[in-house]
């Protein structure tokens, strides 16, 4: 008696290959995020005006978001094509050394991005007193 396993869906294969391509940009995206963070810390230490500090923080946020998207794509492609359709396969793949490495990296970048978003300075509005 032969049991046939259903192949992964065509959509899962397409998403897998797409994630592989996006995941390849992780190294350059991470370098951009590190450079943006250095610039933000330099602007912060220099005592620059709030507008300049906000601009640097927004650039850092965009760089961290790009790095996070690339890391998430690399994580999904590392977990394998079956993980797109099957939550049990996804869970098992996260338990492997490579899966755990990418999961930790994604969580680290997500935490860093959220911490940065909390610290983005707000530009004060013009007061309504002088009307």
N, C-alpha and C positions, 0 to 999 in steps of 0.2 A: 504494500500500500504506500503510495507516494503522497506526501504532503507538499503542497506548493505554498511557498511563502509569497505573499504579495510583494511585488517590487515597490520601491518607494515611488511616490507620485512624481509626475513630470515637473510639477510646480516645485517640489522639494529639490529636485536636481538643478533646476534653474536658479533657485535661491542659493543653493550650495555654491555653484560656480560664481554667482554674483558676489557672494560673501568672500570667496577666495580672492577675487580681484580687489575688493575694497580692503580686505585684511592685509594685503601686500603693502598698503600705504601707511601701516601703523608706525613704522620706524620714523618716517619723515614727519608724520603728524605729531608724534611724541617729541621730536626735536623742536618743532615749531612751538609746541606748548611749553617746553622748558625755556626756550628763548623768550616767549611772551611773559612767562613767570619772572624771569630775571629782569626784564624791562619793567614790569609792574613793581617789583620789589625796589628797583632803583628809583623809580618815580616816587614811590611811597617814602623812601628814605630821604629823598631830596627836599621834601616839604613842598612839593608842587601844588598848584591850585587844585581845587576839587574837580574842576572840569577835566583837567589833564589826567588826574588820578582815575576818574570814572572812565575815560577813554581807554586807558591802559587796562583797566579791569575788564572792560567789555571785549577788548582784543584777546585777553587771556581766556575769558569765558568761551569765545568762539573757537579758540585753539583747543581748549580742553574738550569741547563738544565734538570737534572733528576727531580728536584722538580717541575719545570714548566710542564714537561710532565705528571707527576702524578696529578698536579692540573688541567690541561686541561682535563685529563681523568675523574677525579672526577666531574668536571663541566659538561661534556657531559652526564655522567650517572645521575647526579642530575636533568638535564633538562628532562630526560625521554626518553623512547625508541621511541616515536613518533617524537621527535625532530631530529632524525637522517635523517628522510625522508622528513620532512615538515618544511620549513623555518618559517612559521607562528607559528607553535607549538613551535619551538625553541625560537622565539622572545617573545612569551607569557611566556614561562618558565623562561626566563632571567629576566622577570619583577617580579617574585616571590621573597620573601626574601632570600630563599636559593640560587636561581639562581643568584641574584644580589651579594650575598656574594662571591660565587665562581668566578663570573666575575671580581669582584674587586680584588680578590686574584690573579687571573691569570694576570690581568693587572699590579698589583704591582710587581709580580715576573718577568714578561717580562721586565718592566722598570728597575728593579734592575740588571737583566742580561745584558741588553744593556749598562747600565751605567758602569758595570764592564768591558765589552768588550772594551769600549772606553779607560779605564784606564789601560789595560794590557800593561806593558812596552815592548818595543821592544829591542832586543839584538843588539847592534851595530855590523855592519859587519866590517871585516878587511878592512883596507883602501887599495886602489889600488895605493897609492903613492910610496910605496917601491918596486915596480916591477923592 
